[in-house]
Amino acid sequence: MDKEFTVTEHLDELRKRIIFALVSVIATTLITIPFSSDLLQFLKIPAAGRIERLVYFGPEEAFLIYMRISLTAGIVLAFPVIIYQVWAFLSPAIGMRFKRYASLFVTLVSFVFFLGCVFAYTILLPAALRFLLTMGAGQLEPVISATRYIAFVTGFVLACGLVFEMPVASFFLTRMGLISAALLRKKFLYAVVVILIAAAVITPTGDAFNMLMLAVPMLLLYEVSIWVSAIAGKREAL
């Protein structure tokens, strides 16, 4: 039987896991700093042919841009370690029979996160930038702030990566008996409202187009989560 932890022990364990996660992010961020210029060129690809150049307006802005790029790359690279720390913190509460899923959980969650980032970079971002940068064509000339562009791109990529975790979360929560496909289906309308609010909050810009660009995949992933929950529920019943 697992040992019962006191509140103080839980807080100490949480602090330890947060420190491990932060150290991993700092380490991977430092590793990516020498490549920040190459990463900037990589992040400009979705706007290729639509943005001639990015500009900045303060002496410190270029430095902060490169640091933001390196931090984002550091978070992506350290994501498996972060997820493992989350699992390690939650494992005492989920029971012995689920602990054997640790490797599966970390691998699957990391893969889905990377898949979401790739989807945002290759599909959503080019479409969003194409729409936004052609709205004023012929009347307005875009002079794009590098800070705002990088914030838009990195925020969109990270948000989409996290959104793609919905089916994975559905699987494990169903296996743990916390949710079911019937419950998810029953709460569908509430989920639509929550998803629209979440998309508005996490979308880097405040416009409705980009909110919908994120909300539509979230709604599709919610439907996928229902089917995943149904499959996980059937396996649990076997």
C-alpha positions in Angstrom: 0.0 0.0 0.0 1.3 3.5 -0.9 2.4 5.7 2.0 0.0 8.5 3.0 1.6 11.9 2.6 1.0 14.8 4.9 0.3 18.3 3.5 3.8 19.4 4.2 5.2 16.4 2.4 3.0 17.0 -0.6 4.2 20.6 -0.7 7.8 19.5 -0.4 7.3 17.0 -3.2 5.6 19.6 -5.4 8.5 22.0 -4.8 11.0 19.4 -5.7 9.2 18.5 -8.9 8.9 22.2 -9.9 12.6 22.7 -9.3 13.5 19.7 -11.5 11.2 21.0 -14.2 12.6 24.5 -14.1 16.2 23.2 -14.1 15.5 21.1 -17.2 14.0 24.2 -19.0 16.9 26.4 -18.0 19.4 23.7 -19.2 17.6 23.3 -22.6 17.2 27.0 -23.0 20.9 27.6 -22.5 21.6 24.8 -25.0 19.4 26.5 -27.7 20.8 30.1 -27.2 23.6 29.6 -29.7 21.0 28.6 -32.3 18.5 31.4 -31.6 19.3 33.2 -34.9 18.7 30.0 -36.9 15.5 29.4 -34.9 14.3 32.9 -35.8 14.8 32.2 -39.5 12.8 28.9 -38.9 10.0 30.8 -37.2 9.8 33.2 -40.1 9.1 30.5 -42.7 5.2 30.4 -42.1 5.2 34.0 -43.2 7.5 33.5 -46.2 6.7 35.8 -49.1 4.4 38.0 -46.9 6.8 39.6 -44.5 9.9 41.2 -46.0 11.5 41.9 -42.7 10.8 42.2 -39.0 11.7 45.4 -37.1 12.3 46.3 -33.5 11.9 49.6 -31.7 14.1 49.4 -28.6 17.8 48.7 -27.9 17.0 45.8 -25.7 14.3 44.3 -27.9 16.5 42.1 -30.1 18.1 40.5 -27.1 14.7 39.8 -25.5 13.4 38.3 -28.8 16.3 35.9 -29.0 15.8 35.0 -25.3 12.1 34.3 -25.9 12.9 32.1 -28.9 15.4 30.1 -26.8 13.0 29.8 -23.9 10.3 28.5 -26.2 12.7 26.0 -27.8 13.8 25.1 -24.2 10.3 24.4 -23.1 9.6 22.2 -26.2 12.8 20.2 -25.7 12.3 19.8 -21.9 8.6 18.9 -22.3 9.2 15.1 -21.7 11.0 15.9 -18.5 8.2 18.3 -17.4 5.6 15.7 -18.0 7.6 13.0 -16.1 7.7 15.4 -13.1 3.9 15.8 -13.3 3.5 12.0 -13.4 6.0 11.5 -10.5 4.0 14.0 -8.4 0.6 12.5 -9.2 1.7 8.8 -9.1 1.2 8.3 -5.3 -2.4 9.3 -5.7 -3.3 7.1 -8.7 -2.7 3.7 -7.4 -0.2 1.0 -8.1 -2.0 -0.5 -11.1 -1.6 2.7 -13.1 2.1 3.2 -12.3 3.1 0.8 -15.0 1.8 3.3 -17.5 4.5 5.8 -16.6 6.7 5.2 -19.8 3.6 5.1 -22.0 2.2 8.3 -20.4 5.4 10.3 -20.9 6.0 9.0 -24.4 2.4 9.5 -25.6 2.0 12.9 -24.0 5.3 14.1 -25.4 4.6 12.8 -28.9 1.1 14.4 -29.0 2.5 17.7 -27.8 5.1 17.7 -30.6 2.4 16.7 -33.1 0.3 19.7 -32.0 3.3 22.0 -32.4 4.0 20.7 -35.9 0.3 21.0 -36.8 0.3 24.6 -35.6 3.5 25.5 -37.5 2.7 23.8 -40.8 -1.1 24.2 -41.0 -2.6 26.8 -38.7 0.1 29.5 -38.8 0.5 29.8 -42.6 -3.3 30.0 -42.9 -3.7 32.6 -40.1 -0.8 34.7 -41.4 -2.1 34.5 -45.0 -5.5 35.8 -43.9 -4.2 38.5 -41.6 -1.5 39.9 -43.8 -3.7 40.1 -46.9 -6.6 42.0 -45.3 -5.1 45.4 -46.0 -3.4 44.5 -49.3 -3.2 47.5 -51.6 -4.1 50.0 -48.9 -1.9 49.2 -46.0 1.8 48.2 -45.8 2.6 45.8 -43.0 5.6 46.9 -40.8 5.7 43.9 -38.4 7.2 44.2 -34.9 9.6 41.3 -34.3 8.4 41.1 -30.7 4.8 40.8 -31.6 5.4 38.3 -34.5 7.5 36.0 -32.3 5.0 36.3 -29.5 2.2 35.4 -31.9 4.1 32.4 -33.4 5.5 30.9 -30.2 2.3 31.4 -28.3 0.3 29.7 -31.1 2.6 26.8 -31.3 2.8 26.1 -27.6 -1.0 26.5 -27.2 -1.7 24.1 -30.0 0.7 21.6 -28.5 -1.1 21.7 -25.2 -4.5 21.5 -26.8 -3.6 18.3 -28.6 -3.3 16.7 -25.2 -7.1 16.4 -24.8 -7.5 12.8 -26.1 -4.5 11.6 -24.1 -5.9 13.2 -20.9 -9.3 11.6 -21.8 -7.8 8.2 -22.0 -6.0 8.3 -18.7 -8.8 10.0 -16.8 -11.2 7.4 -18.1 -8.9 4.6 -17.0 -8.7 6.2 -13.6 -12.5 6.2 -13.4 -12.8 10.0 -13.2 -14.7 10.6 -16.5 -16.6 8.6 -19.1 -17.7 9.0 -22.7 -21.3 9.4 -21.6 -20.3 12.3 -19.3 -18.2 14.0 -22.0 -21.1 13.7 -24.4 -23.6 15.0 -21.9 -21.4 18.1 -21.2 -20.7 18.8 -24.9 -22.5 22.2 -24.9 -20.7 23.3 -21.8 -17.4 22.1 -23.4 -18.2 24.3 -26.5 -18.5 27.4 -24.2 -15.3 26.5 -22.3 -13.4 25.9 -25.5 -14.4 29.2 -27.0 -13.4 31.0 -23.8 -10.1 29.1 -23.6 -9.3 29.8 -27.3 -9.9 33.5 -26.7 -7.7 33.5 -23.7 -4.7 31.6 -25.1 -4.8 32.9 -28.6 -1.9 35.4 -28.9 -4.0 38.0 -30.7 -7.5 39.1 -29.8 -9.2 38.7 -33.1 -12.0 36.3 -33.8 -10.4 34.6 -36.7 -7.4 33.3 -34.8 -9.7 32.3 -31.9 -11.7 30.2 -34.3 -8.5 28.8 -35.9 -7.7 27.3 -32.4 -11.3 26.6 -31.3 -12.2 24.4 -34.3 -9.3 21.9 -33.7 -10.2 22.0 -30.0 -13.8 21.0 -30.8 -12.6 18.2 -33.1 -10.2 17.0 -30.4 -13.0 17.0 -27.9 -15.0 14.7 -30.1 -12.0 12.5 -30.5 -11.6 12.6 -26.7 -15.2 11.2 -26.4 -14.3 8.3 -28.7 -11.1 7.7 -26.9 -12.9 7.7 -23.6 -15.4 5.1 -25.0 -12.6 2.8 -26.1 -10.7 3.2 -22.8 -14.0 2.5 -20.9 -14.6 -0.7 -22.8 -11.0 -1.9 -22.2 -11.5 -1.2 -18.5 -14.6 -3.3 -18.4 -12.9 -6.3 -19.9 
